[in-house]
Amino acid sequence: MLSTDITWLCDGSPIPGAQGVWTYVPTEAQAGCLITAQVVTTALGFLPLTMVTDALQVPGLGETAVTSDGAPTIKADKGTPTTGTTLSVSVAPSWQQDGVATTYQWLRNGQPITGKEGTSYLLTKDDVDQSISARATGKKDGLSDGVVTSNALTGQLGDAPKATRQPVITGTPAVGRTLTVDPGTWGTGELPVFTYQWQRDTKDVDGETGRTHVVSAADVGHTLTVVVTATRAGYRPGTFRTAGETVPAAKARSVLTATLSKKTVRLGRPATLRLVVTAVGVSAPSGRVKVLDGTKVVKRLSLTAGKATVRLTKLKPGVHRLKAVYAGSATVLGATSKVVRLTVKKR
């Protein structure tokens, strides 16, 4: 045989007249009580089994809604509320009633952010210059919800991206050739938008804002660099100036003149060959020259102030076809003289 006894309790004490019924409606006498039900089950031949239900808070007299003594507080985990950082509820709301369950909804400019609930929120590019707060809702059976909103923080631009693989200029720095800039790699995340500014000796070159630059005469003797700017939505722009590429100065064209003091000499007498190198814009070209008799090199020497004198001896009788070859220098192109004929006569 099985029997069940029910006793309704207010803060753990039996409520007069509330025994043996499965349902109970609290009265003013139970205002503010924690209501539970004690159930005692007895079976023939067994010890009684006593169980107590979960408690429900009965509002106090005059209470109709959950009320708050203090709003929640939010803060940025890294100090500044920038894109990519997390906001968290650092101080929960304080409710006047016990047993209140709290939920949160994150707001942007006072409007709910879809799907963003809980005690933390990751700031995105959409939050820059927007007011972000958290709305706390307190729920308790028998009372209407209490709602209170936290302090607001304004989203700010995140830190500028940095080049993890540096931008570089590729190509040959010579007039008429095309140089190209590789923008490099800028960390992880959304691919930045790149802009470019070519510079000549660190000064902007007007109109040169693409990935490529055709080297012009104006670049000769100057160093070219590129300022690469990487912009990722929600973050401050990052910049990097490439290493420089110097366009070497164009070499001056030269003329080499070879002149014999005498076109005919007798066997055993020396012949004198005078060499002069001239170049536009260069007052005294330097460098090495060689003198050939046909295809045979007979002399090698250096210029002095663009000139040299060669004494040729031990020449065999006959006609000798002489010419000189100038190797050039860092600023002057090489040159070859016209052939001069020297006749060596027997005695």
PAVO-70951 format. One record per residue (C-alpha): x, y, z; residue in one letter; residue number from 1. Coordinates in nm, 2 decimals. Example, Ala and Ser with C-alpha at 12.3 -4.5 7.8 and 13.67 -1.06 7.14 Angstrom:
residues 2
+--------+--------+--------+---+-----+
!      X !      Y !      Z ! r !   k !
+--------+--------+--------+---+-----+
!   1.23 !  -0.45 !   0.78 ! A !   1 !
!   1.37 !  -0.11 !   0.71 ! S !   2 !
+--------+--------+--------+---+-----+
***
This chain:
residues 347
+--------+--------+--------+---+-----+
!      X !      Y !      Z ! r !   k !
+--------+--------+--------+---+-----+
!   0.00 !   0.00 !   0.00 ! M !   1 !
!   0.14 !   0.35 !  -0.10 ! L !   2 !
!   0.04 !   0.69 !   0.05 ! S !   3 !
!   0.16 !   1.04 !  -0.02 ! T !   4 !
!   0.15 !   1.34 !   0.21 ! D !   5 !
!   0.22 !   1.70 !   0.08 ! I !   6 !
!   0.31 !   2.00 !   0.30 ! T !   7 !
!   0.36 !   2.35 !   0.16 ! W !   8 !
!   0.64 !   2.54 !   0.33 ! L !   9 !
!   0.72 !   2.92 !   0.36 ! C !  10 !
!   1.10 !   2.97 !   0.42 ! D !  11 !
!   1.11 !   2.61 !   0.54 ! G !  12 !
!   0.81 !   2.63 !   0.78 ! S !  13 !
!   0.47 !   2.47 !   0.72 ! P !  14 !
!   0.20 !   2.70 !   0.59 ! I !  15 !
!  -0.11 !   2.66 !   0.80 ! P !  16 !
!  -0.39 !   2.50 !   0.61 ! G !  17 !
!  -0.17 !   2.40 !   0.32 ! A !  18 !
!  -0.13 !   2.03 !   0.37 ! Q !  19 !
!  -0.24 !   1.75 !   0.15 ! G !  20 !
!  -0.31 !   1.95 !  -0.16 ! V !  21 !
!  -0.13 !   1.93 !  -0.49 ! W !  22 !
!  -0.17 !   2.30 !  -0.57 ! T !  23 !
!  -0.14 !   2.61 !  -0.36 ! Y !  24 !
!  -0.19 !   2.98 !  -0.42 ! V !  25 !
!   0.02 !   3.20 !  -0.20 ! P !  26 !
!  -0.15 !   3.47 !   0.00 ! T !  27 !
!  -0.03 !   3.80 !   0.14 ! E !  28 !
!   0.09 !   3.61 !   0.44 ! A !  29 !
!   0.35 !   3.45 !   0.22 ! Q !  30 !
!   0.48 !   3.78 !   0.05 ! A !  31 !
!   0.85 !   3.76 !   0.02 ! G !  32 !
!   0.87 !   3.39 !   0.11 ! C !  33 !
!   1.06 !   3.11 !  -0.06 ! L !  34 !
!   0.79 !   2.86 !  -0.13 ! I !  35 !
!   0.87 !   2.48 !  -0.14 ! T !  36 !
!   0.66 !   2.16 !  -0.12 ! A !  37 !
!   0.76 !   1.87 !   0.10 ! Q !  38 !
!   0.64 !   1.54 !  -0.03 ! V !  39 !
!   0.65 !   1.23 !   0.20 ! V !  40 !
!   0.59 !   0.89 !   0.03 ! T !  41 !
!   0.52 !   0.59 !   0.25 ! T !  42 !
!   0.51 !   0.23 !   0.13 ! A !  43 !
!   0.41 !  -0.07 !   0.34 ! L !  44 !
!   0.72 !  -0.23 !   0.48 ! G !  45 !
!   0.95 !   0.06 !   0.39 ! F !  46 !
!   1.08 !   0.37 !   0.56 ! L !  47 !
!   0.91 !   0.69 !   0.45 ! P !  48 !
!   1.07 !   0.88 !   0.16 ! L !  49 !
!   1.09 !   1.26 !   0.20 ! T !  50 !
!   1.16 !   1.50 !  -0.09 ! M !  51 !
!   1.15 !   1.88 !  -0.11 ! V !  52 !
!   1.09 !   2.06 !  -0.44 ! T !  53 !
!   1.29 !   2.35 !  -0.58 ! D !  54 !
!   1.20 !   2.69 !  -0.43 ! A !  55 !
!   1.01 !   2.97 !  -0.59 ! L !  56 !
!   1.03 !   3.33 !  -0.46 ! Q !  57 !
!   0.71 !   3.50 !  -0.38 ! V !  58 !
!   0.73 !   3.87 !  -0.45 ! P !  59 !
!   0.70 !   4.10 !  -0.16 ! G !  60 !
!   0.39 !   4.31 !  -0.11 ! L !  61 !
!   0.38 !   4.58 !  -0.38 ! G !  62 !
!   0.65 !   4.41 !  -0.60 ! E !  63 !
!   0.56 !   4.38 !  -0.97 ! T !  64 !
!   0.90 !   4.39 !  -1.15 ! A !  65 !
!   1.26 !   4.30 !  -1.10 ! V !  66 !
!   1.44 !   4.62 !  -1.00 ! T !  67 !
!   1.81 !   4.71 !  -1.00 ! S !  68 !
!   2.04 !   4.87 !  -0.75 ! D !  69 !
!   2.32 !   4.91 !  -1.01 ! G !  70 !
!   2.39 !   4.88 !  -1.38 ! A !  71 !
!   2.65 !   4.65 !  -1.53 ! P !  72 !
!   2.99 !   4.78 !  -1.63 ! T !  73 !
!   3.18 !   4.68 !  -1.95 ! I !  74 !
!   3.54 !   4.73 !  -2.04 ! K !  75 !
!   3.79 !   4.64 !  -2.31 ! A !  76 !
!   4.02 !   4.35 !  -2.23 ! D !  77 !
!   4.32 !   4.54 !  -2.37 ! K !  78 !
!   4.24 !   4.88 !  -2.23 ! G !  79 !
!   4.13 !   5.05 !  -2.55 ! T !  80 !
!   3.82 !   4.94 !  -2.74 ! P !  81 !
!   3.98 !   4.89 !  -3.08 ! T !  82 !
!   3.88 !   4.66 !  -3.37 ! T !  83 !
!   3.98 !   4.31 !  -3.29 ! G !  84 !
!   3.97 !   4.34 !  -2.91 ! T !  85 !
!   3.70 !   4.20 !  -2.68 ! T !  86 !
!   3.46 !   4.38 !  -2.46 ! L !  87 !
!   3.35 !   4.20 !  -2.14 ! S !  88 !
!   3.10 !   4.26 !  -1.86 ! V !  89 !
!   3.34 !   4.33 !  -1.58 ! S !  90 !
!   3.07 !   4.41 !  -1.32 ! V !  91 !
!   2.73 !   4.24 !  -1.32 ! A !  92 !
!   2.41 !   4.43 !  -1.25 ! P !  93 !
!   2.28 !   4.43 !  -0.89 ! S !  94 !
!   1.92 !   4.33 !  -0.85 ! W !  95 !
!   1.71 !   4.41 !  -0.54 ! Q !  96 !
!   1.55 !   4.06 !  -0.55 ! Q !  97 !
!   1.71 !   3.73 !  -0.49 ! D !  98 !
!   1.72 !   3.45 !  -0.74 ! G !  99 !
!   1.72 !   3.68 !  -1.05 ! V ! 100 !
!   1.85 !   3.52 !  -1.37 ! A ! 101 !
!   2.05 !   3.77 !  -1.59 ! T ! 102 !
!   2.09 !   3.76 !  -1.97 ! T ! 103 !
!   2.27 !   4.01 !  -2.19 ! Y ! 104 !
!   2.22 !   4.17 !  -2.53 ! Q ! 105 !
!   2.50 !   4.38 !  -2.70 ! W ! 106 !
!   2.39 !   4.71 !  -2.85 ! L ! 107 !
!   2.53 !   4.93 !  -3.12 ! R ! 108 !
!   2.40 !   5.29 !  -3.09 ! N ! 109 !
!   2.12 !   5.15 !  -2.87 ! G ! 110 !
!   2.01 !   4.89 !  -3.12 ! Q ! 111 !
!   2.06 !   4.51 !  -3.07 ! P ! 112 !
!   2.35 !   4.35 !  -3.26 ! I ! 113 !
!   2.20 !   4.04 !  -3.41 ! T ! 114 !
!   2.32 !   3.72 !  -3.25 ! G ! 115 !
!   2.55 !   3.89 !  -3.01 ! K ! 116 !
!   2.46 !   3.79 !  -2.66 ! E ! 117 !
!   2.65 !   3.67 !  -2.35 ! G ! 118 !
!   2.90 !   3.84 !  -2.13 ! T ! 119 !
!   3.16 !   3.92 !  -2.40 ! S ! 120 !
!   3.17 !   4.08 !  -2.75 ! Y ! 121 !
!   3.45 !   4.10 !  -3.02 ! L ! 122 !
!   3.46 !   4.45 !  -3.18 ! L ! 123 !
!   3.45 !   4.45 !  -3.56 ! T ! 124 !
!   3.51 !   4.71 !  -3.83 ! K ! 125 !
!   3.14 !   4.80 !  -3.81 ! D ! 126 !
!   3.19 !   4.93 !  -3.45 ! D ! 127 !
!   3.44 !   5.21 !  -3.54 ! V ! 128 !
!   3.30 !   5.54 !  -3.41 ! D ! 129 !
!   2.99 !   5.36 !  -3.28 ! Q ! 130 !
!   2.86 !   5.35 !  -2.93 ! S ! 131 !
!   2.87 !   4.99 !  -2.79 ! I ! 132 !
!   2.69 !   4.89 !  -2.47 ! S ! 133 !
!   2.54 !   4.58 !  -2.31 ! A ! 134 !
!   2.17 !   4.55 !  -2.20 ! R ! 135 !
!   2.11 !   4.33 !  -1.90 ! A ! 136 !
!   1.77 !   4.17 !  -1.85 ! T ! 137 !
!   1.67 !   4.03 !  -1.51 ! G ! 138 !
!   1.41 !   3.75 !  -1.50 ! K ! 139 !
!   1.22 !   3.61 !  -1.20 ! K ! 140 !
!   0.90 !   3.41 !  -1.19 ! D ! 141 !
!   0.60 !   3.62 !  -1.08 ! G ! 142 !
!   0.77 !   3.95 !  -1.17 ! L ! 143 !
!   0.80 !   4.14 !  -1.50 ! S ! 144 !
!   1.15 !   4.17 !  -1.64 ! D ! 145 !
!   1.40 !   4.43 !  -1.52 ! G ! 146 !
!   1.62 !   4.59 !  -1.78 ! V ! 147 !
!   1.93 !   4.80 !  -1.72 ! V ! 148 !
!   2.20 !   4.92 !  -1.97 ! T ! 149 !
!   2.57 !   4.94 !  -1.91 ! S ! 150 !
!   2.81 !   5.22 !  -1.97 ! N ! 151 !
!   2.89 !   5.28 !  -2.34 ! A ! 152 !
!   3.23 !   5.26 !  -2.51 ! L ! 153 !
!   3.31 !   5.40 !  -2.86 ! T ! 154 !
!   3.48 !   5.16 !  -3.10 ! G ! 155 !
!   3.82 !   5.28 !  -3.23 ! Q ! 156 !
!   4.04 !   5.19 !  -3.52 ! L ! 157 !
!   4.27 !   4.90 !  -3.46 ! G ! 158 !
!   4.65 !   4.91 !  -3.47 ! D ! 159 !
!   4.80 !   4.96 !  -3.81 ! A ! 160 !
!   4.91 !   4.64 !  -3.99 ! P ! 161 !
!   5.28 !   4.58 !  -4.02 ! K ! 162 !
!   5.47 !   4.43 !  -4.31 ! A ! 163 !
!   5.58 !   4.07 !  -4.22 ! T ! 164 !
!   5.74 !   4.04 !  -4.56 ! R ! 165 !
!   5.88 !   4.38 !  -4.67 ! Q ! 166 !
!   5.78 !   4.54 !  -5.00 ! P ! 167 !
!   6.06 !   4.55 !  -5.26 ! V ! 168 !
!   6.13 !   4.71 !  -5.60 ! I ! 169 !
!   6.21 !   4.47 !  -5.88 ! T ! 170 !
!   6.35 !   4.54 !  -6.23 ! G ! 171 !
!   6.66 !   4.71 !  -6.38 ! T ! 172 !
!   6.71 !   5.08 !  -6.28 ! P ! 173 !
!   6.79 !   5.21 !  -6.63 ! A ! 174 !
!   6.63 !   5.47 !  -6.85 ! V ! 175 !
!   6.33 !   5.32 !  -7.04 ! G ! 176 !
!   6.31 !   5.01 !  -6.82 ! R ! 177 !
!   6.00 !   4.94 !  -6.60 ! T ! 178 !
!   6.03 !   4.90 !  -6.22 ! L ! 179 !
!   5.76 !   4.71 !  -6.03 ! T ! 180 !
!   5.69 !   4.72 !  -5.65 ! V ! 181 !
!   5.59 !   4.40 !  -5.47 ! D ! 182 !
!   5.37 !   4.51 !  -5.18 ! P ! 183 !
!   5.48 !   4.23 !  -4.95 ! G ! 184 !
!   5.28 !   4.05 !  -4.68 ! T ! 185 !
!   5.10 !   4.23 !  -4.40 ! W ! 186 !
!   5.02 !   3.98 !  -4.13 ! G ! 187 !
!   4.70 !   3.77 !  -4.12 ! T ! 188 !
!   4.34 !   3.86 !  -4.17 ! G ! 189 !
!   4.16 !   4.04 !  -4.45 ! E ! 190 !
!   4.38 !   4.13 !  -4.75 ! L ! 191 !
!   4.46 !   4.50 !  -4.72 ! P ! 192 !
!   4.40 !   4.75 !  -5.00 ! V ! 193 !
!   4.74 !   4.88 !  -5.12 ! F ! 194 !
!   4.83 !   5.23 !  -5.25 ! T ! 195 !
!   5.16 !   5.34 !  -5.38 ! Y ! 196 !
!   5.37 !   5.66 !  -5.41 ! Q ! 197 !
!   5.69 !   5.66 !  -5.60 ! W ! 198 !
!   5.96 !   5.89 !  -5.47 ! Q ! 199 !
!   6.28 !   6.04 !  -5.61 ! R ! 200 !
!   6.53 !   6.10 !  -5.34 ! D ! 201 !
!   6.24 !   6.07 !  -5.08 ! T ! 202 !
!   6.03 !   6.34 !  -5.26 ! K ! 203 !
!   5.70 !   6.24 !  -5.43 ! D ! 204 !
!   5.71 !   6.20 !  -5.80 ! V ! 205 !
!   5.39 !   6.36 !  -5.93 ! D ! 206 !
!   5.14 !   6.12 !  -6.08 ! G ! 207 !
!   5.34 !   5.81 !  -6.01 ! E ! 208 !
!   5.10 !   5.62 !  -5.78 ! T ! 209 !
!   5.08 !   5.28 !  -5.95 ! G ! 210 !
!   5.27 !   4.95 !  -5.90 ! R ! 211 !
!   5.50 !   5.03 !  -6.19 ! T ! 212 !
!   5.73 !   5.32 !  -6.29 ! H ! 213 !
!   5.91 !   5.36 !  -6.62 ! V ! 214 !
!   6.25 !   5.50 !  -6.55 ! V ! 215 !
!   6.30 !   5.84 !  -6.72 ! S ! 216 !
!   6.59 !   6.08 !  -6.78 ! A ! 217 !
!   6.48 !   6.28 !  -6.48 ! A ! 218 !
!   6.56 !   5.97 !  -6.26 ! D ! 219 !
!   6.93 !   5.95 !  -6.37 ! V ! 220 !
!   7.16 !   6.00 !  -6.08 ! G ! 221 !
!   6.88 !   5.97 !  -5.83 ! H ! 222 !
!   6.74 !   5.71 !  -5.59 ! T ! 223 !
!   6.39 !   5.57 !  -5.64 ! L ! 224 !
!   6.18 !   5.44 !  -5.35 ! T ! 225 !
!   5.81 !   5.35 !  -5.31 ! V ! 226 !
!   5.60 !   5.43 !  -5.00 ! V ! 227 !
!   5.35 !   5.14 !  -4.98 ! V ! 228 !
!   5.03 !   5.20 !  -4.77 ! T ! 229 !
!   4.83 !   4.91 !  -4.65 ! A ! 230 !
!   4.47 !   4.98 !  -4.54 ! T ! 231 !
!   4.26 !   4.71 !  -4.37 ! R ! 232 !
!   3.89 !   4.80 !  -4.29 ! A ! 233 !
!   3.86 !   4.89 !  -3.93 ! G ! 234 !
!   4.23 !   4.96 !  -3.87 ! Y ! 235 !
!   4.46 !   5.25 !  -3.90 ! R ! 236 !
!   4.67 !   5.24 !  -4.23 ! P ! 237 !
!   5.02 !   5.10 !  -4.22 ! G ! 238 !
!   5.31 !   5.24 !  -4.43 ! T ! 239 !
!   5.65 !   5.11 !  -4.54 ! F ! 240 !
!   5.92 !   5.27 !  -4.76 ! R ! 241 !
!   6.11 !   5.03 !  -4.98 ! T ! 242 !
!   6.49 !   5.01 !  -5.01 ! A ! 243 !
!   6.61 !   5.25 !  -5.28 ! G ! 244 !
!   6.71 !   5.17 !  -5.64 ! E ! 245 !
!   6.97 !   5.42 !  -5.77 ! T ! 246 !
!   6.96 !   5.50 !  -6.15 ! V ! 247 !
!   7.32 !   5.53 !  -6.26 ! P ! 248 !
!   7.42 !   5.84 !  -6.45 ! A ! 249 !
!   7.44 !   5.80 !  -6.83 ! A ! 250 !
!   7.79 !   5.76 !  -6.96 ! K ! 251 !
!   7.92 !   6.04 !  -7.20 ! A ! 252 !
!   8.00 !   5.94 !  -7.56 ! R ! 253 !
!   8.37 !   5.97 !  -7.64 ! S ! 254 !
!   8.59 !   6.02 !  -7.94 ! V ! 255 !
!   8.94 !   5.87 !  -7.97 ! L ! 256 !
!   9.18 !   6.04 !  -8.21 ! T ! 257 !
!   9.51 !   5.87 !  -8.31 ! A ! 258 !
!   9.77 !   6.09 !  -8.49 ! T ! 259 !
!  10.12 !   5.99 !  -8.61 ! L ! 260 !
!  10.39 !   6.26 !  -8.59 ! S ! 261 !
!  10.54 !   6.11 !  -8.91 ! K ! 262 !
!  10.37 !   5.87 !  -9.15 ! K ! 263 !
!  10.70 !   5.73 !  -9.27 ! T ! 264 !
!  11.01 !   5.63 !  -9.06 ! V ! 265 !
!  11.33 !   5.44 !  -9.14 ! R ! 266 !
!  11.40 !   5.10 !  -8.99 ! L ! 267 !
!  11.53 !   5.13 !  -8.64 ! G ! 268 !
!  11.38 !   5.48 !  -8.58 ! R ! 269 !
!  11.08 !   5.51 !  -8.34 ! P ! 270 !
!  10.74 !   5.62 !  -8.45 ! A ! 271 !
!  10.53 !   5.85 !  -8.23 ! T ! 272 !
!  10.16 !   5.80 !  -8.20 ! L ! 273 !
!   9.96 !   6.07 !  -8.01 ! R ! 274 !
!   9.62 !   5.97 !  -7.86 ! L ! 275 !
!   9.35 !   6.21 !  -7.74 ! V ! 276 !
!   9.01 !   6.12 !  -7.59 ! V ! 277 !
!   8.74 !   6.38 !  -7.57 ! T ! 278 !
!   8.39 !   6.35 !  -7.42 ! A ! 279 !
!   8.11 !   6.60 !  -7.39 ! V ! 280 !
!   8.08 !   6.72 !  -7.03 ! G ! 281 !
!   8.40 !   6.55 !  -6.92 ! V ! 282 !
!   8.71 !   6.77 !  -6.91 ! S ! 283 !
!   8.98 !   6.50 !  -6.87 ! A ! 284 !
!   8.86 !   6.15 !  -6.94 ! P ! 285 !
!   9.06 !   5.88 !  -6.76 ! S ! 286 !
!   9.10 !   5.51 !  -6.83 ! G ! 287 !
!   9.31 !   5.26 !  -7.02 ! R ! 288 !
!   9.39 !   5.24 !  -7.39 ! V ! 289 !
!   9.56 !   4.98 !  -7.60 ! K ! 290 !
!   9.74 !   5.01 !  -7.94 ! V ! 291 !
!   9.71 !   4.75 !  -8.20 ! L ! 292 !
!   9.92 !   4.68 !  -8.51 ! D ! 293 !
!   9.67 !   4.50 !  -8.72 ! G ! 294 !
!   9.53 !   4.25 !  -8.47 ! T ! 295 !
!   9.83 !   4.24 !  -8.24 ! K ! 296 !
!   9.84 !   4.45 !  -7.92 ! V ! 297 !
!  10.17 !   4.63 !  -7.91 ! V ! 298 !
!  10.11 !   4.87 !  -7.62 ! K ! 299 !
!   9.89 !   4.92 !  -7.32 ! R ! 300 !
!   9.89 !   5.24 !  -7.11 ! L ! 301 !
!   9.67 !   5.48 !  -6.91 ! S ! 302 !
!   9.55 !   5.82 !  -7.02 ! L ! 303 !
!   9.67 !   6.14 !  -6.85 ! T ! 304 !
!   9.42 !   6.42 !  -6.86 ! A ! 305 !
!   9.26 !   6.25 !  -7.16 ! G ! 306 !
!   9.59 !   6.21 !  -7.35 ! K ! 307 !
!   9.87 !   5.97 !  -7.41 ! A ! 308 !
!  10.19 !   5.95 !  -7.63 ! T ! 309 !
!  10.31 !   5.61 !  -7.76 ! V ! 310 !
!  10.66 !   5.55 !  -7.89 ! R ! 311 !
!  10.67 !   5.25 !  -8.12 ! L ! 312 !
!  11.00 !   5.08 !  -8.18 ! T ! 313 !
!  11.13 !   4.76 !  -8.33 ! K ! 314 !
!  10.88 !   4.78 !  -8.62 ! L ! 315 !
!  10.95 !   4.56 !  -8.92 ! K ! 316 !
!  10.98 !   4.72 !  -9.26 ! P ! 317 !
!  10.65 !   4.76 !  -9.45 ! G ! 318 !
!  10.31 !   4.92 !  -9.39 ! V ! 319 !
!  10.16 !   4.90 !  -9.04 ! H ! 320 !
!   9.79 !   4.95 !  -8.98 ! R ! 321 !
!   9.77 !   5.11 !  -8.63 ! L ! 322 !
!   9.46 !   5.19 !  -8.42 ! K ! 323 !
!   9.39 !   5.25 !  -8.05 ! A ! 324 !
!   9.10 !   5.12 !  -7.84 ! V ! 325 !
!   8.98 !   5.32 !  -7.53 ! Y ! 326 !
!   8.81 !   5.10 !  -7.26 ! A ! 327 !
!   8.60 !   5.38 !  -7.12 ! G ! 328 !
!   8.54 !   5.46 !  -6.75 ! S ! 329 !
!   8.26 !   5.49 !  -6.50 ! A ! 330 !
!   8.14 !   5.81 !  -6.66 ! T ! 331 !
!   8.26 !   5.78 !  -7.02 ! V ! 332 !
!   8.18 !   5.52 !  -7.29 ! L ! 333 !
!   8.47 !   5.35 !  -7.47 ! G ! 334 !
!   8.58 !   5.43 !  -7.83 ! A ! 335 !
!   8.80 !   5.31 !  -8.11 ! T ! 336 !
!   9.02 !   5.54 !  -8.33 ! S ! 337 !
!   9.04 !   5.53 !  -8.70 ! K ! 338 !
!   9.32 !   5.33 !  -8.86 ! V ! 339 !
!   9.64 !   5.52 !  -8.94 ! V ! 340 !
!   9.90 !   5.39 !  -9.17 ! R ! 341 !
!  10.27 !   5.39 !  -9.08 ! L ! 342 !
!  10.54 !   5.30 !  -9.33 ! T ! 343 !
!  10.87 !   5.17 !  -9.21 ! V ! 344 !
!  11.14 !   5.18 !  -9.48 ! K ! 345 !
!  11.46 !   4.99 !  -9.50 ! K ! 346 !
!  11.78 !   5.20 !  -9.47 ! R ! 347 !
+--------+--------+--------+---+-----+
***
